[in-house]
């Protein structure tokens, strides 16, 4: 009889210990998610800046560019590119946000972060081949104006500076993605 009571008591203690461990796992998962959200904050901040710039540039391209001598088709094409860039950036930010929903495990979160990283990297495959002919078009329209060479030189310098800044931002975002993925991999290895 006493052995049965001891066994029952040990089983109850084991259940209590098991419940405590499950609660600690849930707490640590939540803490990990919060840390990952914090790490992804800088990426999302840069994405928001890009989206604001894209939205701001659309009316500028459509309204002001024709007034300073550029053709309306040039303004429309530029606005379409800005719209696509803004939508692509927004969608990628949503993919990154979804990585840390409480329903996903860390493996799923890691896959979503990797998907967002790849999409961010893939943007260069589409944007650079689009920007090169656009820039040639910009130079043609600029050089057709009186003293257009001044605008062409200024546009070229601005394009180079903007391109360098854009690539710098792109590589910083890619590094942040790598840090988040490495952190998730470390967590998966610990478990």
N, C-alpha and C positions, 0 to 999 in steps of 0.2 A: 504494500500500500504506500509506504513511504517513498519507494522508488518511483512509483507512478506520479506522486505529487512533485517529486524533484524533476522528473522528466517534463511534466506540464509546466512547472515554473521555468525551466530552462527554455522551453519552447516559447513561452510568453516573453522572456527576456530577449530571445533571438528575434522575435517579431518587433519588439520595441527598437532594437538596434537596427534592424532592417529599415524600419520607417524613418529613423533618424538619418541613415545614410541616403535614402531616397530624397529627403528634404534637402540635405546638403548638396546633392547632385543638382537639384533644381535651382538652388541658390547659386551654385557656382556657374551653371549654364546661363542664368540671368546676368551674372556679373561679367561673364565672358562676352555675352551679346552686347552689354552696355560698353565694354571696352572696345569691341569691334565697331560699334556705331560711332564712338568717339574718334577712332582712327579714320573712319570713312568721312567724318565731318569736313575735313579740309578738301577732299575730292568734291563733295557736294557743294561746298562754298565756291569752288572754281567753276563748277558746272553752272551754278546760279549766275555768276558773273558773265559767263559766255551767253547764257540765255537772255539776260538783260541787254547785253550788247547787240545780240541778233534782233531782238524785238525793237530796240531803239533805232537800228540801222534801216529797218524796212521802210518806215515813212520817209526817212532822210533820202533813201535811194529813189523812191517813187516821186517825191515832191521836189526836193532841192536839187538833185543831180541834173534834171533837165534845165533848171534855172541857171546853173553854172556852166552850161554848154555841153553836157553829155546827152546822148540820145535816150529817148524813153525806153527803147528795147534794152539798152545797157542797164538802165535802172531797174527794169522788170527782172532781167536775168539775175542781177545782183541780189535783188530782194528775194527771189525764189531760192537762191543759194543760202541766204541768211535764214529763211524760213525752214529749209531742210536741216540746216545745221542746228537751229534751235530745237526742232522736234527730235532730232537724233540725240542731242545732248539730254533733253528731258527724258526720253525713253530710257537711255542708259542710266540716268540717275534713279529712275524708278526700279530698274533691275537691281541696282546696288542697294536701294532701300529695302527691297523685298528679301534680300539675303539675310537680314537679321530679324525677320518676323519670328515671334516666339514659337510658332508651330514647326519651324524647320530645325532639323538637327544640324550639327556643325559640318557634316559632310555635305549636306544640301546647301548650306550657307557658303561653303568653300566653292562649290560648283557655280553658284550664282555670282560670286565675286569674280571667279575666273572668267565667266561669260561676260561680265561688265568690262573686265580688263581687256579681253579680246575685242569687244565691240569698240572700246576706246582706241585700241591700237589699229583696228580696221578702218577707222575714220580717215586715217592718212592715205589709205589706198584709194579712197574716193575723192578726198578734198584736194590733194596735190594735183592729180590729173585734171581736175576741174579748174583750179586756180590758175594754172599756167596759161591756158587759152584765154581765160578771163583777163589776165594781166596783159597779154598781148593786145587784146581788144581795148583795154584801158589805155595802153600806150598809143595805139592808132588814133583813138578819139582825142587824146590829149595833144598829140603832135599836129593834128589838123587845125588847132586853134592858133591865134597869133601868140607868139612867144611860148608856144606849147612845149618847147624843150625844157623850160623852167619847171613846168608841171610834171613833165616826164621824169626829170631828175628827182624832183621832190617825191613823186609817187614811187620811184624805184627805191629811194632811200627809205621811205616809209614802209614799203613792202618788205624790204630786207629786215628792217628793225622789227616790224610786226611778225615776220616769219621766224626770226630768231627768238622773239619772246614767246610766240606760240609753241615752238618746238621745246623751249625750256619748260614751259608749263606742261606740255604733253609728257615729257620725260619725268617731271616731278610727280605727276599723277600716276604714271606707270610704276614708279618706285613705291608710292603709297600702296597701290594695289599689291605689289610683290610683298610688302611688309605684312599686309593683312592676310594674304594667302599663306605666308610662312608662319604667321602666328596661329592660324587655324590648323596648319599641318602639325605644328608643335603640340597643340592641344590634342589632336587626334592620336599622336604618338604616345602621349602620356596616358591616355585612356586605354 
